[in-house]
Amino acid sequence: MASTSKYLQFPIKEADHRKLKLLSIYRNCTLKSILQEMVCSYIENAPELKGDK
């Protein structure tokens, strides 16, 4: 079965973008992987979704 992906696009302040890029350099990873980790962590820890498992 082919997996489907959804894409998020949102505006971000230039200063925040620079900080995220710098963080990706420090962690030796991509900006995409940092953002994916942030989104997944946020969803995983959302109290509203704790009963959905």
C-alpha positions, 0 to 999 in steps of 0.5 A: 500500500502506498503511503500518502503525505500531507504538507504543511506550509506556514509563514515564520518570522525570519529570525525564528527561521534563522534559529531553526536553521542554526539548530539544524546545523548544530544537530547535524540534521535537516530543518525538515527532520526538526520540524517533523520531530516538533510536530510529532512530539506536539501531537503525541503530548496533546492532552486532547488526544490522550484518549485516542490511542 
